[in-house]
Amino acid sequence: MKSVLKIAALFALAAPSFAPAAEDKASNADPEKAAPIATTLCAGCHGADGNSPLAANPRLAGQVPQYITKQLMNFKNADQPSGRKNAIMQGMVATLTPEDMKNLGAYFAAQKPAPASAMDKDLALAGERLYRGGDPARGIPACSGCHSPNGAGIPAQYPRLAGQYGEYVVLQLKAFRSGERGNDPNRMMQMIAEKMSDRDMAAVGEYVQGLH
């Protein structure tokens, strides 16, 4: 239980340092300016409306705008401690300006997410238990505490998970667990993912894919 409370405390400490700056960055964004970029540069992998046709690529429609902007900036600054490495995305963001990134966040946030559903009922039920209640015995907090009960996320702080491809969720959890991905405040997701088994990750991924 102490480990759960420790992780929860880190969540609380991380949010204020990220939220105000992110909110300011999104306040003057212009999604219309991003439309030409989204329908050309981004469409091949994520769909022109953010509803990716491939499970390996995340759905961006309805995502928290500040989160999208932050990820783009992290890809742009991949070599920095807070960066995020991905050869494809690093190439895609190479010519984007900070304004482009803000505008893209606003553009995809305004798109309507396509309906999605879980495929494995039993696995989704196991995922629901972890998502909503965590596993105190293993120090795993409930996902809903940061990503909200309906998976909508918390604007400027934590991303939307509802309707996201389960396969992509699993890939990211494994990346956090291995240390391949570390662009989250105070290593929160790394600490959580380190405590999760492959089945835990698959279960959470299956559940959030069908979450509305």
C-alpha positions in Angstrom: 0.0 0.0 0.0 2.9 2.4 0.8 4.2 1.9 -2.7 0.8 2.8 -4.2 0.6 6.0 -2.1 4.2 6.9 -3.1 3.3 6.6 -6.8 0.1 8.6 -6.3 2.1 11.3 -4.6 4.4 11.5 -7.6 1.4 11.9 -9.9 0.2 14.9 -7.8 3.7 16.5 -7.8 4.1 16.1 -11.6 0.9 17.6 -12.7 1.3 21.2 -11.7 4.7 21.5 -13.4 3.4 20.3 -16.7 -0.2 21.6 -16.9 0.2 25.4 -16.9 2.8 25.5 -19.6 0.8 23.0 -21.8 -2.4 24.9 -21.3 -0.7 28.1 -22.4 0.7 26.4 -25.5 -2.7 25.1 -26.6 -4.6 28.3 -25.9 -3.6 30.1 -29.2 -3.5 27.1 -31.5 -5.2 27.2 -34.9 -6.4 23.8 -36.0 -7.2 25.1 -39.5 -3.6 25.8 -40.2 -2.7 22.2 -39.3 -5.2 20.7 -41.7 -2.9 20.6 -44.7 -0.1 19.0 -42.6 -2.5 16.4 -41.1 -3.9 15.4 -44.4 -0.5 15.0 -46.0 2.3 14.3 -43.6 0.2 12.5 -40.9 -2.5 10.8 -42.9 -0.6 7.9 -44.1 0.0 6.5 -40.6 -2.7 8.1 -38.4 -5.5 8.8 -40.9 -6.5 12.3 -42.0 -9.0 12.4 -39.2 -6.7 10.8 -36.6 -8.4 7.4 -36.8 -5.4 5.3 -37.6 -6.1 2.4 -39.9 -3.2 0.4 -38.4 -3.0 -0.9 -34.8 0.7 -0.2 -34.6 0.0 3.5 -35.0 -1.9 5.3 -32.4 -5.3 6.8 -32.9 -5.1 10.6 -32.4 -8.7 11.6 -32.9 -10.0 13.2 -29.7 -6.6 13.0 -28.0 -5.7 15.7 -25.4 -4.2 18.5 -27.5 -1.4 19.3 -25.1 -0.4 15.6 -25.1 0.0 15.5 -28.9 2.0 18.7 -28.9 4.3 17.4 -26.1 4.9 14.1 -27.9 5.8 15.9 -31.2 8.2 18.2 -29.3 9.7 15.1 -27.6 10.3 13.5 -30.9 11.8 16.7 -32.2 14.2 16.7 -29.3 14.8 13.0 -29.2 18.4 13.3 -28.1 17.5 15.3 -24.9 16.8 13.5 -21.6 13.1 14.2 -22.0 13.1 13.2 -25.7 11.3 10.3 -27.3 13.2 8.2 -29.9 11.4 6.9 -33.0 13.2 7.0 -36.4 10.0 7.5 -38.4 8.5 10.2 -36.1 11.8 12.0 -35.9 11.8 12.3 -39.6 8.2 13.5 -39.7 8.7 16.3 -37.2 12.0 17.5 -38.6 10.5 20.4 -40.5 7.7 21.2 -38.0 7.8 24.4 -36.1 6.5 24.8 -32.5 3.4 26.5 -33.9 2.8 23.6 -36.2 2.9 21.2 -33.3 0.5 23.3 -31.3 -1.9 23.5 -34.2 -1.7 19.7 -34.9 -2.6 19.1 -31.3 -5.7 21.2 -31.6 -6.6 19.7 -35.0 -6.5 16.1 -33.9 -8.2 16.9 -30.6 -11.2 18.2 -32.6 -11.6 15.1 -34.6 -14.2 12.5 -33.7 -12.9 9.1 -32.5 -14.2 6.2 -34.5 -16.1 3.5 -32.5 -13.9 0.7 -31.2 -14.5 -2.5 -29.2 -12.7 -5.1 -27.2 -12.3 -8.5 -28.9 -11.6 -10.8 -25.9 -14.3 -10.4 -23.3 -12.4 -12.3 -20.5 -9.2 -10.4 -21.1 -11.1 -7.1 -21.1 -12.7 -8.0 -17.8 -9.2 -8.6 -16.3 -8.1 -5.3 -17.7 -11.1 -3.5 -16.3 -10.1 -4.7 -12.8 -6.6 -3.3 -13.2 -7.8 -0.1 -14.9 -10.4 0.7 -12.2 -8.9 -0.8 -9.1 -5.2 -1.4 -9.7 -3.5 -4.1 -7.7 -2.4 -2.8 -4.3 -0.6 -6.0 -3.4 1.8 -5.4 -6.3 1.9 -1.6 -6.0 0.0 -1.0 -9.3 -2.3 2.0 -9.0 -5.6 2.2 -10.9 -5.1 3.6 -14.4 -8.4 5.6 -14.0 -6.7 7.8 -11.4 -4.8 9.6 -14.1 -6.6 8.7 -17.3 -10.1 9.1 -15.8 -12.7 6.4 -15.4 -14.0 6.8 -18.9 -10.5 6.9 -20.4 -10.8 10.5 -21.6 -7.7 11.5 -19.8 -7.1 14.8 -17.9 -6.5 17.8 -20.2 -2.9 19.1 -20.1 -1.8 16.3 -17.8 -2.6 12.8 -18.9 -3.6 11.4 -22.3 -6.8 9.9 -23.5 -6.8 6.1 -23.6 -10.4 5.3 -24.6 -10.6 3.6 -27.9 -6.9 3.4 -28.4 -5.6 0.3 -30.1 -4.8 -2.4 -27.5 -1.7 -3.4 -29.5 -0.3 0.1 -29.4 -1.0 0.4 -25.6 0.9 -2.8 -25.0 3.8 -1.6 -27.1 4.1 1.6 -25.1 3.8 -0.2 -21.8 6.6 -2.5 -22.8 8.7 0.5 -23.9 8.2 2.1 -20.6 9.1 -1.1 -18.8 12.3 -1.6 -20.7 13.3 2.0 -20.4 13.2 2.5 -24.2 10.6 5.2 -23.6 11.1 7.6 -20.7 9.5 10.9 -21.6 7.0 11.0 -18.8 7.3 13.2 -15.6 9.3 11.6 -12.7 9.3 8.1 -14.4 5.8 7.5 -13.3 4.9 5.2 -16.2 8.2 3.3 -15.9 7.6 2.5 -12.3 4.1 1.3 -13.0 5.0 -0.7 -16.1 7.9 -2.4 -14.2 5.3 -4.0 -11.9 3.1 -5.3 -14.8 3.3 -8.6 -16.4 2.8 -9.1 -20.2 -0.7 -10.4 -19.4 -1.5 -7.3 -17.3 -0.5 -5.1 -20.2 -2.5 -7.1 -22.7 -5.5 -7.0 -20.4 -5.4 -3.2 -19.9 -4.9 -2.7 -23.7 -7.9 -4.9 -24.5 -10.0 -3.0 -22.0 -9.2 0.5 -23.1 -9.7 -0.4 -26.7 -13.3 -0.9 -26.0 -13.7 1.9 -23.5 -16.0 4.8 -24.4 
